[in-house]
Amino acid sequence: MECRNKIETLGIREKTNVIRGDVFKDTPSNHIYDSALAGFLISHFKEEELAKFFSILKEALKPGGRFIIIDSVWGPEAKTQHRDQNGMALRHLYDGRTFQIHKRYFTKDELAGIATVNGFRLETVYWGDVFFLAVGQFKVSGE
């Protein structure tokens, strides 16, 4: 709901397609998107899911399409909260519900390794104590 409200406020509805679903079940059509945003998503994937996600993303984007990743940093804030860098964690929602989730916090080296393994270039635009923002683009054959 918050995302849709921001889209309306910014006046970009005709340029935006919000997809809500299970990326592993509701795979988007081939090569139809110019860009994509993965906000605080990949930190909930295990290694095998990461590879599958990036494969799906590559198929969804037009050749040369770009994507943005915003996600969690393994840094002072996470360490102060006594969090594990990679593993299961208990999360409490404001409405009182509680969930056991997989959560991972990234280092710059880990993020670079993920890009290499999955065949994309990644430019880190922002790296803070809590989150990072990076822009990616899949390599084409021969690069």
FENFENWO-V106536 format. One record per residue. N is the residue number from 0. RES is the residue in one letter. PSI is psi in radians with two decimals (999 if undefined). OMEGA is omega in whole degrees, -180 to 180 (NA if undefined). Layout:
n: {N:N}
res: {RES:RES}
psi: {PSI:PSI}
omega: {OMEGA:OMEGA}
This chain:
n: {0:1:2:3:4:5:6:7:8:9:10:11:12:13:14:15:16:17:18:19:20:21:22:23:24:25:26:27:28:29:30:31:32:33:34:35:36:37:38:39:40:41:42:43:44:45:46:47:48:49:50:51:52:53:54:55:56:57:58:59:60:61:62:63:64:65:66:67:68:69:70:71:72:73:74:75:76:77:78:79:80:81:82:83:84:85:86:87:88:89:90:91:92:93:94:95:96:97:98:99:100:101:102:103:104:105:106:107:108:109:110:111:112:113:114:115:116:117:118:119:120:121:122:123:124:125:126:127:128:129:130:131:132:133:134:135:136:137:138:139:140:141:142}
res: {M:E:C:R:N:K:I:E:T:L:G:I:R:E:K:T:N:V:I:R:G:D:V:F:K:D:T:P:S:N:H:I:Y:D:S:A:L:A:G:F:L:I:S:H:F:K:E:E:E:L:A:K:F:F:S:I:L:K:E:A:L:K:P:G:G:R:F:I:I:I:D:S:V:W:G:P:E:A:K:T:Q:H:R:D:Q:N:G:M:A:L:R:H:L:Y:D:G:R:T:F:Q:I:H:K:R:Y:F:T:K:D:E:L:A:G:I:A:T:V:N:G:F:R:L:E:T:V:Y:W:G:D:V:F:F:L:A:V:G:Q:F:K:V:S:G:E}
psi: {-0.75:-0.74:-0.83:-0.67:-0.74:-0.66:-0.77:-0.81:-0.70:-0.20:0.65:0.42:-0.75:-0.24:0.02:2.47:1.87:2.21:2.14:2.05:-2.95:1.93:-0.43:-0.29:-0.68:1.08:2.37:2.83:2.79:2.26:0.84:-0.20:2.44:-0.58:2.91:2.73:2.21:1.70:2.00:0.83:-0.92:-0.32:-0.14:0.05:2.50:2.97:-0.86:-0.54:-0.59:-0.85:-0.75:-0.73:-0.84:-0.51:-0.77:-0.75:-0.74:-0.71:-0.54:-0.53:2.55:2.68:2.28:-0.05:2.69:2.80:2.69:2.38:2.21:2.17:-3.04:2.43:2.40:1.72:-2.83:-0.70:-0.84:-0.70:-0.68:-0.58:0.05:0.75:2.68:2.59:-0.56:1.98:-2.90:2.52:2.64:2.24:2.35:2.20:2.78:-0.46:0.10:-0.23:2.65:2.42:2.55:2.10:2.79:2.29:2.39:2.44:2.36:2.55:2.87:-0.72:-0.71:-0.74:-0.73:-0.69:-0.69:-0.73:-0.77:-0.86:-0.61:0.13:0.70:2.71:2.55:2.20:2.08:2.04:-0.60:2.36:1.90:-2.90:-0.38:-0.77:2.92:2.83:2.18:2.58:2.25:2.79:2.27:2.49:2.57:2.81:2.36:-0.13:999}
omega: {180:179:-180:178:179:178:178:-179:-180:179:-177:-177:-177:178:-169:174:179:179:177:-178:178:-175:-179:179:-176:-175:-179:179:-176:168:-180:-175:176:-176:179:178:174:-177:179:-178:-173:178:178:-180:170:-174:-177:178:177:-180:180:179:-178:175:178:-180:179:179:-178:-177:172:175:-177:179:-179:177:178:173:172:-178:-168:180:171:-177:-174:-177:179:180:178:180:180:179:172:-179:-178:179:-179:-179:178:178:179:178:-179:-180:176:179:-180:-179:170:-176:169:-180:180:175:-171:166:178:-179:178:180:177:178:178:179:-179:-178:-175:170:175:173:-179:176:178:-178:-180:174:-179:179:-175:-177:175:173:-180:179:-177:176:-179:177:175:-179:178:179:NA}
